[in-house]
């Protein structure tokens, strides 16, 4: 018996766990925004409000390691193109607009946002778990973008196909 699961089998089995999709953002050494798509986000504690993200080494990992700050932007069901942009398939019209609030870079259309200060890190294999206390958060209504069985889905479980668009309110933030 192998000491580890087969990587292809592990990936297929893990894809059966439906996850939300986020973009984790921070700023590099020059103060410029950086970000990456991540589905490894979870709440840790309510008192104090604490979350974690799991990041592989790269530009965003470096920025979070240096600044000890990150924002989590929870994507809505119509944000597949933005998800792909931050996963390495840039949008033809350029980068999505990132707003700045209290030194955090945010996607204005995200259905939830969390501004976090890193309080602990844990190295695991080729990733780092960045545990952050939430300094502020806000949300707006909308169906979340989900990932299940290697396909994008809306919050109701329906597959999102190219050309599908689900609208959500332009305004209506709840802080």
N, C-alpha and C positions, 0 to 999 in steps of 0.2 A: 504494500500500500504506500502511495506517495505521501510525503509529509505535508504537501500543499494541494489544494484543489486545482484542477485543470483551469488555467486562465480563461479559456473560451467558455467553459461550463459555468465558471464563477460569474462571468459577465452576463451570460444568459439568465442565470438564476437571479442575480442582483437586479436585472432589468424588470423583474416581476414585482419589484417594490416601487410603487408610484411615488415620485418625488415632485416637489415644486421646483421651479427654476428661478435662480437669482443671478444678478450681476453684482459681484463684489468689487468695490472701487476704493481707491486710496490715491495718494499723490506721491510722485517720485521725488528724488533728491532736489530737482529743480522746481518742485511745486506743481508740475503738470499732472493732469489726471491720468490714471491707469485703471484698467479693470479687466475682469475675466468672468466668464460664465461659470457658475458653480451650482450643483444641486446638493452639495453636502453642507447644508445649513440646518441648524436645529436650535430650539430653545434649550437652555440648561437649567435655569432657575428663575423663579418669579421674584425672590427677595435676596439680593437685589436682582433686577432684570438682567439676565445674562444669556448670551447666545454663543454658538461656536460655528466657525467655518473651517473646512479642511482644504488647504491649498497646496498644490504641487509647486516646486521651485520654478520661478519665472519672474517676469517683471512685477506682477501684482504681489507675489510672495515677497519679493525684495522690498517693495514699497511698504507693505504692512509691517514687515520685520523692522524697518528703519523708523517709520513714523509712529508705530504702535497704535495706529488708528485705521479703521475701515468702516465703510458703509455697506449695508446689504440692501439691495433693491430687488424686491419680489416682482417678477414679471407677470403681466397680464396675458390672457390667452391670445391677444393679437400681436404679441411681441416676439414672434418666432424670428423675424429678421434681425432684431436687436440681439436676441440670444445668440444667433449665428455670428453676428458681427463680433461680439466679445469672446466667441469661441474660436476666432481666427479666420472667419470668412467675411472680410470687410464689406460693408454696404457700398454700393456703387456711388451713392450720393454723399458719401463721407460719414464720419463718425456721428452717432446720435448726440444730441445736445445734452450736456451735463450741466446742471445747475450746481452752485456752491452754497452750502449752508453751514456756518460755523466750522469751516475748514473741511467739510465732507463733500464729496462729489456725488450727485444724485441724478437719477433718471426721472424726469418729471412725470412720465406716464406710469411709473411703477405703482402697483396697487398697495405696496407697503414699503417703508423705508426704516432702517435702523442705523443710527450713528453710534459707533462703538469704540471704546478704548480698550486695548488689549491688557488683560490682567494676568494671563497665563498662556504658556505655549506647551505643547506636547509633541515631540517628534515621533512619528509612526511611519515606518518604512520610507517611502519616497514623498510623504506629505507631512505638513505641520498642521496641528489643530490650533487655531487661534481662538482663544476664549476671550470674549469681550463683554464688558459691562455696557449696557445700553444707556447712553447719555440722553437720548431722545428718540422718539419714533412717531410715525404718523401713518395713516392709511386712507384709502378711498375704496369705494365699491368697484367691483369688477370680478370677472371670472379669472382664476389663476391659470397660468401656463403650467401644465404638468407634463411629466415625461414618464411613460410606461411602455414596457416591451419595445424599447428603442424607437418609440414614436412620440411625437408631440400630441398632447390632448388638451382639451379645455377642462375646466374644473368639474364638468359634468361627466367626463370620461370619453366624450366624442373625439375621434381623431381629427386633428387639424391638418388640412391638406393645403398645398400651395394655392394661393388666391383667396382662401378663407380669411375673413376679417370680422372680428367681434369688437364692437364699439363699447367704450365705457366713458363715464363723464369726464369732460375736460377739467372741470373744477370739482369741488366737493370733498376736499381733504378733511379728515378728522384727526386732530392732534391729541 
